[in-house]
Amino acid sequence: MTALDRLEGAAVLDPVAERLRRWVRALPLGQARDALHGRWLGHPLHPALVQVPIGAWTSAAVLDLRPGQRGAAGTLVAVGLGGAAPAALAGWVDWAELHRQQTRVGLVHATFNIAAIGLYAGSLAARIGGRDRAGRLLGFAGLTAASAGGALGGHLSFRQASGANHAEEVPHLVPSGWQVIGELADLPVGEPVRRTVGEVPVLALREGDDTVWVLAERCSHLAGPLSEGEIVDGCVRCPWHGSTFRLSDGWNVGGPATAPQPAFDARVVDGRVQVRLREEPSAARSAGAGGTLGQAGSEAA
C-alpha cells in the first residue's frame, strides 16, 4: 500500500473535512457556483486557473537563479499570489462535492497549497523589505510546497477521477442500432426507473401515455444513480451531489456536473420500448426529440 493509498483511507481527516464542506456549501455564491465548477466551460475550471500561480512561481524561481532579476522575480511572485485566490475558490467549490476518499486527498492537497501561498506571501514581503536572500529561499520553499500539492492534485484527477466525465464511456459501450429496454406497460408513469442497454444502465421515464425519456443512468459528475433522483420541471436531479440534467436531451442545467448525460431516442414497437443512442452533438440539442411514442409508432411502421 502506497502513502497515497493510506491517505485515501485516513478517516481521521473526516471531521475537519465535513465542517469545511458545510462551510463551502453555505457560501452565498448563487449562479457563480456553477461558473466556478466550469459548467460553462464543459470541464472543471480549477485546473485552468492554477496555471497562473504555478506558471508565475516557476518562472520566478528560474529568474531567482539568474543575477540581476530581482524586480522581475518579485513581480512574478505577486502575479502568482493574485492568481491563487480564484484558483483556490474554484478548487474548494469542486472539493465540497466529492466522495469521502477524494475529500481526504483534496484536504491535504489544499494544505500544501495554503502553505505555498503563505511562503510566497513571506517571500514577497522579504523582497519588498530588501531581504533578497530570504525572499529567494522562501520562494523556493513555496515552489516545493506547490509542487507537492500539484502531485496530490494529479492523484485526485487521474487516480481518483475527480472532475472526469463519468458518462464518457457510454457511447463506446452501447450497442449500435435500436435496443429493447422492456415493455411499455412495465414503465410506471412519472417515475424514473433503471433499465439496461446491453451492459449500460439507463434511466427511463414514461411521461403520460405518449412519451418516454431515456438518459444514461450514471451521473457524469461522479456516477451517481440518476434513477434514484428527483424529477423536477422536466429535469432529473442527481441524489448524490445535485447535478441537474434535462430529460429531453441530457443537457446539464445545473452543477456540479460539467458534462451532459448521453441521451437516447425512444420508440415503441409491439408494446416494447426501443432506444438508440442519440448521435447529435450535445451543444446542438434544444428541447430535443426524446421519445414521443406516437411519432415512434409511425417511424416503426
N, C-alpha and C positions, 0 to 999 in steps of 0.2 A: 504494500500500500504506500503510495506516494504522500508527500506532505500535503499536496492539494486534495487528495482523496480524504485525508484526515480533516482538512479544513472544511470540506463539504459536510462532514458528519459532526462538526463542532457545535453541538446543541447548546453549549454554554453561551453562545452568541445570541440565541433566540430572544431572550427577554429584552435586550437592548435593541435588537432589530425590530421587534414588534412595536416598541414605543416609537422608534423613529418612523416606522411605516405609517402608524396612525397620524403622526405629526405631518408627514409629507402629504398624505391623502387629504388632510384637513386644510392644506394651503388654499387660499381663495384664488385659484388660477383661472377658473372659468374655461373658456374656449382655448386659452393659451396652453392648457394642459395637453390637449390633442396636438397642438402645434409643437410643443416640446417633445412629445413622443415621436414626431416625424410623420404623422398620418398624411400630411400634405405632400411629403417627400416620397412616400412609398417604402421607406425603411427608417430605422431609428436615426434620430438627429444627433444624438450624443457622440457617436464615433466621428462624425464630420466636424463637430465643434472642437473636439480635443486636438485636432490638427494644429490649431493656432497656438495654444500654450506649449505643446510638445515641440513643434517646429521652431518657435521663437527661443525656447530654452536650450534646445540642442544647438541652434546657431550661436547663441550667446556663449555656450561652452567652447565652441570652436574659436570664437573671437578671443575668449579669455586665454587661449593658448598662444595667441599672437600678440607681440608688443604693440603698444600704441593704439589699442582698440577699446580703451576703457569706456568712452562715451557710447559707442555703438553697442557694446555688450550690455551696458546698463539700460539702454533703450529697449533692447530685445527682452530683457528680464521684465521690464514694465509692461511691454506688449503681452507677454505670456500671462502675467498676473491679471491683466484686463480681460483676456480671453478665457481665463479659468472659471470665472463666475457663471456665465451662461452654460458652459460645458458641464459644470458641476450640477447646476439646476436641472438640466435635461437628464443627466445621469441619475439623480435622486428620484425624479419622477418615474423613470423607467424601472429603477430598482424596487420601488414600492409595489410593483405589480408582478413580482417574480415568485417562483417556488421557494420553499424554505432553504433547500440546499444552495440555491443560487444567491439568496439574500445573504447567506453566511459568507460566501466568497466575495460578494459585492461589498459587504461591510468592511472587510479588510482591504479590498481594492480602494475604497473611499478613504480609509485611514491613511494609506500610503500617499494618496493624492493630497489629502489635507496637510500631511507632513511636508510634502513638496511645496505646497503653497506657502506654508509658514517659513520654510527655509528660504524660499525665493523672496518673500517679503523682507526677511532679515538681510538677505543679500543686497536687495535694492537700498535698504536703509544704510547699510555699511558703505555702499558705493557713494551714495549721496553725501555721507559724512566723511568721505575721503579715505576710508579704510579699504583700499582696493584689494589687498590680500585676503582679508576676512570676507569681502564680498565674493571673491572668486571661489574661495573654499566653500562658503555656504551655497553658492550656485552649483558647484559640483555635487555637493551632498543632496541638493534639491533634485538634480537630474537623476541621481541614483534612486531616490525615493519614487520619482515619477516613473522611472523605468520598471521598478518592481510593481507599481500599480498597473502599468501597462501590461505586464506579463499576466497579472491576475485578470485584467480585462480580456485578454486573449483567451484565457481559460473559460471565462464566462461565455464568450462568443462562440468559440469553436468546440469546446468540450461539452459545455452545458447548453449550448444552442440558445442562449439568451439573445433576443432580438431577431432570431431567424424566423423565416416564414414556415410555420409548421404544416401548412397545406400545400407547399410547393410540389411535393411528390405526387399529388393526386393525378394530374394529367398523365404522368408516366406509368401509373398503375391501373387506371381504369381501362377495362376492355373497350375496344372500338365498337361503334355502332350502338343500336338500341339494345338495352338490357332490362330484363324484367326485375322489378323490386318487390312485387307482391300484388295481391288482389286489391282493387279499389275499395271493395266493401270492408276490407280489414283496416283501412286507414280512418281513424276517428276524425271527425270534423273539428278543426280548430286546435288540435293537439299535436305537437311535434312528436314524431316517432323516429326511431333509429332503424334503418334498413341497410343493406349492403349491395354494392355494385361490384361483382367479383369479390375481391378481398377488401374493398374500400368502403368504410362506413359512410352513410349519408343521412342527412336529416330530411324527412319528408313531412310536409304539412298540407293536409287537404283543407281547402278553404271553400266552404259552401259545397255545392254539388258539382261544380264545373271547373275547379282549379286545383292543381297540385303544384306546390313549390318544392324544389329539391336542391339542397346545397351539400357540399362536403361537410361531414359532421364534426370533424375535429377542428377547433378554432385555430386560425392561422397565428394567433399570438403565442399560446403555449399549449395547444392541443386540448383545450377544454371541451367537454361534451355538449355541443350545442343542442342536442335533442333533449337535454335536461334544462334548457334555458327558458327564458320568459319571452312570450310573443307580445310585442307592443307596436302598434301603428305600422304594421307591415314589415316589422323587423324582428330578428331574434337576438336576444341579449345573452351573452355567454355567462353561465353561472359562476365561473371562476373569478374573472377579473373585469367583467362588464363590457367587453368589446361588443359592439352592436353592428349587425350586418343586415342589409336589405334583402328580404326573401326573394324579391323578383329577380335579382341579378347578383347577389352576394357582395355588393359594394359595402365596404366598411365605412359606416357613417359616424362611428364613434370609437375612440381608442380604448385601450392601449394598442390594439392591433393596428399595424401599418399596412398590411396586405389584405386584399379582399378574399372572400371564400370562392373557390371554384363552384360555378353554378351549372345546373343541368336543365335541358329541355325535357318536358314530360308529355306523354300521350297515353291514351287508354285504348287497348286493343283486346276485344273479347273479355272485357271486365278486368283486365290486368294492366297495371301501371308499368309503362316502359319509360326509361330515361336514357338520355345521351348527353355526354359532356358537351357543354357549350364551348365553342372554339373561338368566338369573337373576343377581341381584347377587352379586358376589364374596363379600361378607361372609356371605351366607346359605348358601354352599356348605359341605357337610360332606365326607364321603368320596366323594360325588357319583356320578352316573350317567355315567361316561365313555363306554364303548363296549363293552358286553358283547354279543358277536356273536349269542349265542343269543336274547337279547331283541330284537336288531335284526332278526333273521330274522322273528320273529312280527310286529314292527311293520311290516315291509315287505310282509307277506303281504296 
